[in-house]
Amino acid sequence: MAEIINTINSFPYNGISAAKLIANSSFESRLISLEKGAKLTPHISNKDALLVLLEGQIDFHIEETTFKLKPFQGLSFKKNETHWVDAIVNSKFLLLR
């Protein structure tokens, strides 16, 4: 059954917030919001992933490389790569994996 999801517009900027939008045995999508200055600490993903920036501006770090993302830009990355995120301004992104 189809379902309209209104979470994105109303999702708050309060430090770091995350919500699982959809998940099944082969796919997951998460909405993440970062308040200006918030940082996701270094971590790894157990699946290949795609990040799509919806609002704001972030620095996305993978190993020794930094990508400066603006709204509607996406970045794909492989599992088991150390990565972290810095919010330059209030930002929201989708993580698809």
C-alpha positions in Angstrom: 0.0 0.0 0.0 1.3 3.5 -0.9 1.8 6.0 1.9 2.5 9.7 1.9 5.4 10.6 4.2 5.4 14.1 5.6 8.3 13.6 8.0 10.9 15.5 5.9 9.3 19.0 6.1 8.5 18.8 9.8 11.7 17.1 11.0 13.4 19.3 13.6 16.9 20.7 13.8 17.9 19.7 17.3 21.6 18.5 17.4 21.5 15.2 15.5 18.1 13.6 14.8 17.4 10.5 12.7 14.3 8.7 11.6 13.9 5.4 9.7 11.5 6.1 6.8 11.3 2.7 5.3 13.1 -0.6 5.9 12.8 -4.2 4.7 15.1 -7.1 4.3 17.0 -5.6 1.4 16.6 -1.8 1.6 16.6 1.0 4.2 16.1 4.8 4.1 16.8 7.2 6.9 16.2 10.9 7.3 18.9 12.6 9.2 19.0 16.3 10.3 22.0 18.0 11.7 21.9 21.4 13.5 24.6 23.9 12.4 27.9 22.8 13.9 26.7 19.2 14.7 29.0 16.4 13.8 28.4 12.7 13.1 31.4 10.9 14.5 33.6 8.6 12.4 31.8 5.3 11.7 31.4 2.6 9.1 28.3 1.3 7.2 27.8 -2.4 6.8 26.2 -1.7 3.3 27.0 0.4 0.3 25.0 3.6 0.6 23.8 6.8 -1.1 23.5 10.1 0.7 21.3 12.8 -0.9 21.4 16.3 0.7 18.0 17.8 0.8 18.7 21.1 2.7 21.7 22.9 4.0 25.4 22.3 3.4 27.6 19.5 4.8 31.2 18.4 4.7 31.2 14.6 4.1 34.5 13.0 5.0 35.6 9.5 3.7 38.9 8.4 4.9 41.2 11.3 3.8 38.9 13.0 1.4 36.3 15.7 2.1 33.3 16.4 -0.1 31.4 19.7 0.2 27.8 18.9 -0.6 25.0 21.4 -1.4 21.2 20.7 -1.7 20.2 18.0 -4.2 23.7 16.7 -4.6 24.3 13.0 -3.8 27.3 10.9 -2.9 27.6 7.2 -3.0 30.1 5.3 -0.9 31.1 1.7 -0.2 30.5 -0.3 2.9 33.3 -0.6 5.5 34.8 2.9 4.7 35.3 5.2 7.6 33.2 8.3 7.2 31.8 11.2 9.2 29.7 14.4 8.6 30.0 18.1 9.7 27.0 20.4 9.3 28.1 23.8 8.0 24.5 25.1 8.4 21.2 23.3 9.5 21.0 20.4 7.1 18.8 17.4 6.2 19.8 14.4 4.1 18.5 11.0 3.1 20.6 8.0 3.6 19.7 5.1 1.3 21.3 1.7 1.8 
